[in-house]
Amino acid sequence: MPSLIQQRMALDRQRLHARWMLLWGFALVFFGVTLYVSEPSWFDVLYILFALVFVAAGVIWVLAARRDGIAFETEDGPDAGKQDPVR
């Protein structure tokens, strides 16, 4: 079993990846809508649908990361795995 520090680092990584997925999803939706407004085509609609799948996956990942973080802190305490900076 990994140490508490390694578990916290894994949770931070999971949360960061989820946020990036969400950010990229919103960027793809923005670019897809921009393409559709400039010159509508069926490809743009497919692109927007693909981007919305990215956003949905990002939301699911963010919620899962939050749930895992809450479970970790409930089990091991709110300061488990945190390190003070070295001076």
C-alpha positions in Angstrom: 0.0 0.0 0.0 1.4 3.4 -0.9 2.2 5.9 1.7 -0.2 8.8 2.6 2.0 11.2 0.7 1.9 9.1 -2.4 -1.9 8.7 -2.1 -2.3 12.5 -1.8 0.0 13.0 -4.8 -2.1 10.5 -6.8 -5.3 12.3 -5.8 -3.8 15.7 -6.8 -2.8 14.2 -10.2 -6.3 12.8 -10.7 -7.9 16.2 -9.9 -5.5 18.0 -12.2 -6.1 15.6 -15.1 -9.9 16.0 -14.6 -9.6 19.8 -14.7 -7.5 19.7 -17.9 -10.0 17.4 -19.5 -12.8 19.8 -18.7 -10.8 22.8 -19.9 -10.0 21.1 -23.2 -13.6 20.0 -23.6 -14.8 23.6 -23.2 -12.1 24.8 -25.6 -13.2 22.2 -28.2 -16.9 23.3 -27.8 -15.9 26.9 -28.3 -13.9 26.1 -31.5 -16.7 23.9 -32.8 -19.3 26.5 -32.3 -17.0 29.1 -34.0 -16.6 26.8 -37.0 -20.3 26.1 -37.1 -21.2 29.9 -37.0 -18.7 30.8 -39.7 -19.7 28.1 -42.2 -22.2 25.4 -41.0 -21.7 21.8 -42.1 -22.5 18.4 -40.8 -18.9 17.9 -39.8 -19.1 20.8 -37.4 -22.1 19.2 -35.7 -20.2 16.0 -35.2 -17.2 18.0 -33.9 -19.4 19.8 -31.4 -20.9 16.4 -30.3 -17.4 15.0 -29.8 -16.5 18.1 -27.8 -19.6 17.7 -25.6 -18.5 14.1 -24.9 -15.1 15.5 -23.7 -17.0 18.0 -21.4 -19.2 15.2 -20.0 -16.1 13.0 -19.4 -14.4 15.9 -17.7 -17.4 16.5 -15.4 -17.5 12.8 -14.5 -13.7 12.8 -13.8 -14.0 16.0 -11.7 -16.8 14.5 -9.6 -14.9 11.2 -9.2 -11.7 13.0 -8.1 -13.7 15.0 -5.6 -15.4 11.9 -4.3 -12.0 10.1 -3.9 -10.5 13.1 -2.2 -13.4 13.3 0.3 -13.1 9.6 1.0 -9.3 9.9 1.5 -9.7 12.8 3.9 -12.5 11.1 5.8 -10.5 7.9 6.3 -7.1 9.4 7.1 -7.8 13.0 8.2 -7.7 16.3 6.4 -4.0 16.8 6.7 -3.0 13.3 5.8 -0.1 13.2 3.4 0.5 16.9 3.3 4.1 18.1 3.6 5.4 21.3 5.0 7.8 23.1 2.6 11.5 22.8 3.4 13.2 26.1 4.1 
